[in-house]
Amino acid sequence: MVSYKAPLDDIRFCLYDLLGYDDRVTTLPGCEEATRDVVDAILEEGARFCENELLPLNQSGDSEGCHFDKGVVRTPKGFKEAYAAYRVAGWTGLAADPIYGGQGLPKTLEFLVQELICSTNMSFGMYPGLSHGAYNALETWGSDDLKARTLPHLADGRWAGTMCLTEPHCGTDLGLIHTRAEPLEGQRYGITGQKIFISAGEHDLTENILHLVLARLPDAPSGTRGISLFLVPKFLLGESGDDLGQRNGVSCGSIEEKMGIKASSTCVMNFDGAEGYLVGEPHGGMKAMFTMMNAARLGVGIQGLGLAETAYQSAVAYARERRQGRSLAGPAEPQQKADPIIVHPDVRKNLMTMRALNEGSRALAIWVGMELDVAERHPDMTRRQEADDFVALMTPVIKAFCTDHGFDAATRAQQIYGGHGYIKEQGIEQLVRDARITQIYEGTNGIQALDLVGRKLGQNMGRLLRRFFHPVHGFIEENQTDPTLAIYVLPLAKAFSRLQQATAWVAQQGLRDPEEAGAAASDYLRLFALVALAYVWARTAKLCLAKQEGDSGGFYRAKINTADFYMARILPESNALFQQIMAGKKPLMAMAADDF
Amino acid sequence: MVSYKAPLDDIRFCLYDLLGYDDRVTTLPGCEEATRDVVDAILEEGARFCENELLPLNQSGDSEGCHFDKGVVRTPKGFKEAYAAYRVAGWTGLAADPIYGGQGLPKTLEFLVQELICSTNMSFGMYPGLSHGAYNALETWGSDDLKARTLPHLADGRWAGTMCLTEPHCGTDLGLIHTRAEPLEGQRYGITGQKIFISAGEHDLTENILHLVLARLPDAPSGTRGISLFLVPKFLLGESGDDLGQRNGVSCGSIEEKMGIKASSTCVMNFDGAEGYLVGEPHGGMKAMFTMMNAARLGVGIQGLGLAETAYQSAVAYARERRQGRSLAGPAEPQQKADPIIVHPDVRKNLMTMRALNEGSRALAIWVGMELDVAERHPDMTRRQEADDFVALMTPVIKAFCTDHGFDAATRAQQIYGGHGYIKEQGIEQLVRDARITQIYEGTNGIQALDLVGRKLGQNMGRLLRRFFHPVHGFIEENQTDPTLAIYVLPLAKAFSRLQQATAWVAQQGLRDPEEAGAAASDYLRLFALVALAYVWARTAKLCLAKQEGDSGGFYRAKINTADFYMARILPESNALFQQIMAGKKPLMAMAADDF
């Protein structure tokens, strides 16, 4: 069985000690009430809910999967009740606008709760997660009328939402979309086409489902510039806003049999002249879609982190309990027939790798979460822009790095379980299967790397990049002469210098030949992430060195040990990545396609 | 669907061009008839069988799985017929001794056929694979009487075999085994205990199953020095050798529900005073067991390679066919709505990584396979010893590196398939699930690394190591002044020098503190493998540079491109591994176990 307790101590450390939550978030207009007390109370309540309600349904949900029968999808046993409890507890509207019945809390908090949900039941989390994306898109791009008629129902969780983008012949390349939107009278459109891989496309958790669908108007230019976004409800919106109208012409044709997240329905959705309403401008669908997509990408990164945390905790519990062989340093527990496997260096290497990347990713993700709030609420527009830049820059990094880590962590945990980890009953192999999709959906991690290298690096003459490079540079400058910090600051400085060189090289080469940037992209994103984590860990170490003495110093000493490990045994990968980037495109583009 | 054609051209290149099969193997006593013609004919027949009989059952076997009912195990539909055809075609006795009805062909050939089987149906391959291990153990350690009564049936495939080692409380640490062997009259023993994770422990493919069981005699010393090996047949051996006696006291209690290899039965085996016969010396079970285990470890490495080949070929086929987006260099096929994704650098990076590691691993594995034959048959005992040393050194490297690669390759192929790769129907996610066990069983890859570092490095004053270091050193010496080879020889020389330094460090530190060797082990094994592949690729490039001109040069030009890729974009990892090794144990052993 997996072991999990919400890592509230580490979350609090990130929020309050490392990232200055109070000064950065509680001071924002509308966040005044989100004080430490409130945040702590919500986190504790969230932890209880996830540990007690969601975790017990995770493995049974995987075994049972979703059921499909003539267009109707039934979620696994217990999901309906859990969702009802989730709604009643107010989790669906945590960060929603109070105008629409939400609690108006900071997005940071929503980020944190998302991690707990993904740690305990990623499949369950898909349903409210998608609704949340739909809320954001409608709030940003919907007409006042649409907002009034939909947002209160999304905020209170009575209704759910989806993102309908992919078609059988196109996923990454949305310019190829076929789905058509024919204008009807009264600002209504008839939507016709087929969408696939639609998460939460049909289910039995809510009274209605609001599909946000990409389609082409009759006069649309070809490619992505001719795509518009439409709201297509499962049941038409009733007159009063509260009652449901008749069933719309949208239906679920089948659900997919997948490697994992089996309790999350993945649907083929057929639109047969279904009634829809334009969201945003005609042909402005890609822009509106990216409102959902960017939030979804961060959410997927959090899924990776959430799974990695459960993998880590389970592996630690197993490594403490399972006895095989003796410590290489001599029997650690001579009265027992064998020592717990946590004594073995290779087991520890796996545990420390998971730990260092979990805690580092968490700090980075929370930093991004806070900047989301700043970008939305700060009174100073310059500061808002800075925060928005930072979030835009970091979104592909969080999505790709945290999900690669989530899969890697699940795999390492499974390795520690040995043969037992391959057996379904233990629940560890499920983490591996569930984690695998996070590297693929909402833009594969290869696409994230292209987004970073091809769009974010060059945007506004490198302005986005400075939002990250400046603080790193400042920290190095400020601390490079402190001998107690040398073991953190020196490796950080070296890796940062490699990142700067690689950045200049990629920018230069990429201008001359975009394939050079493409060939560097994945390695560059990983190098970027490793430097970001090195910065997080160097700051963490500096903070914790001052607090490690005394009885309550255990938490801080563990942080310092983990920072030491990160610098010595993980960060050297940056060296290899740098060389691989600088080797350029030729070694991978030289071969003729027919020779493969 | 997966795509697969047996890579016969590459196998022939490795055998005849790169590794001198004719001089090395056909000249061995008893191998005179295994000429190129014979080898080629067998490979072609093997390819046909695997592509036409085994591949079509791979996905259905996964969906259906094995059935268990009151001690009886039924394999999935079609397996029984496929196994019968496999037997009739003579594959079970390919390398078995003609005295026992085998064909007496070189082990090299068996290695090659194993790859084809694992590429097309790894689950199926488990059944004859285990029988093969039992054959080896009985041939080496069994009494003449036991051999005469069992080996002909294993060679002709009427009977199968198993390895019964693991118990619920011990896998890696076999010293903890509880299963007892009580002496009965007439050199018989009563075996009592429970074994778990027994592959092919029970099934419906053969008339009888021979279990090779580790157990303790009453007077056994504790730990691994008190373990003996017993043969426990499912049906007692009849008088004539051909007929079956009565059912023995061994039965299958249940089969496991696993992440993958679902068509391979993984059994709980209960021994209730079952009749058994000693194989080898009393308390000499570990030694006898390692005869099976070492062959099994090489076999598992080949499983990794086999899966990686199917992953690669499927990904290439998909990348040529799936169209998304445009080449970054401008439309490659402007008349189409989008270009095939093989134009994208990141897709190519994944394909080239798979290709370079597949072909490199294959060459290394075939080299080891040939040395197995030399070790067994060469008239010069010194040459035999050299070959045996080389095989012993390389066994953990092949097991761990090829299986890590197999899983990685399956994952990369799945990534190229995008969302479609997550759907069961495509067959790619099965490769990922199947590959995962190869990193775990027959000694986890962490255990392989300890075997390399803790046993093989120091054995006979580093004699084993010299079997690999000498040829590498010689090649570098011989070619370092050739400017056309500089792009291969220089990186090889650098990486080799790192490996030599790391070896000295690990040996020195390990003597002082075994935990230092343990902390280095996994990274050291990977560094070792990367250097071994660099050597293979440098030799390959040298050979192919001379053959690349003209119409038939395509194959050789592709080899050169792949060698270039390996040196430029894979080998730099050796840099990071070196630093990680040299960072020592402290960063991973410093944390108190309670602080995790």
Chai-1 contact restraints between the chains, C-beta under 6 A:
chainA,res_idxA,chainB,res_idxB,connection_type,confidence,min_distance_angstrom,max_distance_angstrom,comment,restraint_id
A,G171,B,G418,contact,1.0,0.0,6.0,A-B,restraint_1
A,G171,B,G419,contact,1.0,0.0,6.0,A-B,restraint_2
A,T172,B,Q324,contact,1.0,0.0,6.0,A-B,restraint_3
A,D173,B,Q324,contact,1.0,0.0,6.0,A-B,restraint_4
A,D173,B,G325,contact,1.0,0.0,6.0,A-B,restraint_5
A,D173,B,A338,contact,1.0,0.0,6.0,A-B,restraint_6
A,L176,B,K337,contact,1.0,0.0,6.0,A-B,restraint_7
A,F197,B,G419,contact,1.0,0.0,6.0,A-B,restraint_8
A,E256,B,I423,contact,1.0,0.0,6.0,A-B,restraint_9
A,E257,B,K424,contact,1.0,0.0,6.0,A-B,restraint_10
A,K258,B,Y422,contact,1.0,0.0,6.0,A-B,restraint_11
A,K258,B,I423,contact,1.0,0.0,6.0,A-B,restraint_12
A,M259,B,Y422,contact,1.0,0.0,6.0,A-B,restraint_13
A,M259,B,E429,contact,1.0,0.0,6.0,A-B,restraint_14
A,V316,B,F596,contact,1.0,0.0,6.0,A-B,restraint_15
A,Q324,B,T172,contact,1.0,0.0,6.0,A-B,restraint_16
A,Q324,B,D173,contact,1.0,0.0,6.0,A-B,restraint_17
A,G325,B,D173,contact,1.0,0.0,6.0,A-B,restraint_18
A,L328,B,P514,contact,1.0,0.0,6.0,A-B,restraint_19
A,L328,B,E515,contact,1.0,0.0,6.0,A-B,restraint_20
A,L328,B,G518,contact,1.0,0.0,6.0,A-B,restraint_21
A,A329,B,E515,contact,1.0,0.0,6.0,A-B,restraint_22
A,K337,B,L176,contact,1.0,0.0,6.0,A-B,restraint_23
A,A338,B,D173,contact,1.0,0.0,6.0,A-B,restraint_24
A,I342,B,A593,contact,1.0,0.0,6.0,A-B,restraint_25
A,P345,B,E515,contact,1.0,0.0,6.0,A-B,restraint_26
A,P345,B,G518,contact,1.0,0.0,6.0,A-B,restraint_27
A,P345,B,A519,contact,1.0,0.0,6.0,A-B,restraint_28
A,P345,B,K585,contact,1.0,0.0,6.0,A-B,restraint_29
A,D346,B,G446,contact,1.0,0.0,6.0,A-B,restraint_30
A,D346,B,S522,contact,1.0,0.0,6.0,A-B,restraint_31
A,R348,B,L588,contact,1.0,0.0,6.0,A-B,restraint_32
A,K349,B,L588,contact,1.0,0.0,6.0,A-B,restraint_33
A,M352,B,L588,contact,1.0,0.0,6.0,A-B,restraint_34
A,G418,B,G171,contact,1.0,0.0,6.0,A-B,restraint_35
A,G418,B,I440,contact,1.0,0.0,6.0,A-B,restraint_36
A,G418,B,T444,contact,1.0,0.0,6.0,A-B,restraint_37
A,G419,B,G171,contact,1.0,0.0,6.0,A-B,restraint_38
A,G419,B,F197,contact,1.0,0.0,6.0,A-B,restraint_39
A,G419,B,I440,contact,1.0,0.0,6.0,A-B,restraint_40
A,Y422,B,K258,contact,1.0,0.0,6.0,A-B,restraint_41
A,Y422,B,M259,contact,1.0,0.0,6.0,A-B,restraint_42
A,Y422,B,I437,contact,1.0,0.0,6.0,A-B,restraint_43
A,Y422,B,I440,contact,1.0,0.0,6.0,A-B,restraint_44
A,I423,B,E256,contact,1.0,0.0,6.0,A-B,restraint_45
A,I423,B,K258,contact,1.0,0.0,6.0,A-B,restraint_46
A,K424,B,E257,contact,1.0,0.0,6.0,A-B,restraint_47
A,E429,B,M259,contact,1.0,0.0,6.0,A-B,restraint_48
A,I437,B,Y422,contact,1.0,0.0,6.0,A-B,restraint_49
A,I440,B,G418,contact,1.0,0.0,6.0,A-B,restraint_50
A,I440,B,G419,contact,1.0,0.0,6.0,A-B,restraint_51
A,I440,B,Y422,contact,1.0,0.0,6.0,A-B,restraint_52
A,T444,B,G418,contact,1.0,0.0,6.0,A-B,restraint_53
A,G446,B,D346,contact,1.0,0.0,6.0,A-B,restraint_54
A,P514,B,L328,contact,1.0,0.0,6.0,A-B,restraint_55
A,E515,B,L328,contact,1.0,0.0,6.0,A-B,restraint_56
A,E515,B,A329,contact,1.0,0.0,6.0,A-B,restraint_57
A,E515,B,P345,contact,1.0,0.0,6.0,A-B,restraint_58
A,G518,B,L328,contact,1.0,0.0,6.0,A-B,restraint_59
A,G518,B,P345,contact,1.0,0.0,6.0,A-B,restraint_60
A,A519,B,P345,contact,1.0,0.0,6.0,A-B,restraint_61
A,A521,B,D346,contact,1.0,0.0,6.0,A-B,restraint_62
A,S522,B,D346,contact,1.0,0.0,6.0,A-B,restraint_63
A,A558,B,D595,contact,1.0,0.0,6.0,A-B,restraint_64
A,N561,B,A590,contact,1.0,0.0,6.0,A-B,restraint_65
A,N561,B,M591,contact,1.0,0.0,6.0,A-B,restraint_66
A,D564,B,P587,contact,1.0,0.0,6.0,A-B,restraint_67
A,F565,B,P587,contact,1.0,0.0,6.0,A-B,restraint_68
A,A568,B,A583,contact,1.0,0.0,6.0,A-B,restraint_69
A,A568,B,P587,contact,1.0,0.0,6.0,A-B,restraint_70
A,R569,B,Q580,contact,1.0,0.0,6.0,A-B,restraint_71
A,R569,B,A583,contact,1.0,0.0,6.0,A-B,restraint_72
A,R569,B,P587,contact,1.0,0.0,6.0,A-B,restraint_73
A,P572,B,A576,contact,1.0,0.0,6.0,A-B,restraint_74
A,P572,B,Q579,contact,1.0,0.0,6.0,A-B,restraint_75
A,P572,B,Q580,contact,1.0,0.0,6.0,A-B,restraint_76
A,E573,B,A576,contact,1.0,0.0,6.0,A-B,restraint_77
A,N575,B,N575,contact,1.0,0.0,6.0,A-B,restraint_78
A,N575,B,A576,contact,1.0,0.0,6.0,A-B,restraint_79
A,A576,B,P572,contact,1.0,0.0,6.0,A-B,restraint_80
A,A576,B,E573,contact,1.0,0.0,6.0,A-B,restraint_81
A,A576,B,N575,contact,1.0,0.0,6.0,A-B,restraint_82
A,A576,B,A576,contact,1.0,0.0,6.0,A-B,restraint_83
A,Q579,B,P572,contact,1.0,0.0,6.0,A-B,restraint_84
A,Q580,B,R569,contact,1.0,0.0,6.0,A-B,restraint_85
A,Q580,B,P572,contact,1.0,0.0,6.0,A-B,restraint_86
A,A583,B,A568,contact,1.0,0.0,6.0,A-B,restraint_87
A,A583,B,R569,contact,1.0,0.0,6.0,A-B,restraint_88
A,K585,B,P345,contact,1.0,0.0,6.0,A-B,restraint_89
A,P587,B,D564,contact,1.0,0.0,6.0,A-B,restraint_90
A,P587,B,F565,contact,1.0,0.0,6.0,A-B,restraint_91
A,P587,B,A568,contact,1.0,0.0,6.0,A-B,restraint_92
A,P587,B,R569,contact,1.0,0.0,6.0,A-B,restraint_93
A,L588,B,R348,contact,1.0,0.0,6.0,A-B,restraint_94
A,L588,B,K349,contact,1.0,0.0,6.0,A-B,restraint_95
A,L588,B,M352,contact,1.0,0.0,6.0,A-B,restraint_96
A,A590,B,N561,contact,1.0,0.0,6.0,A-B,restraint_97
A,M591,B,N561,contact,1.0,0.0,6.0,A-B,restraint_98
A,A593,B,I342,contact,1.0,0.0,6.0,A-B,restraint_99
A,D595,B,A558,contact,1.0,0.0,6.0,A-B,restraint_100
A,F596,B,V316,contact,1.0,0.0,6.0,A-B,restraint_101
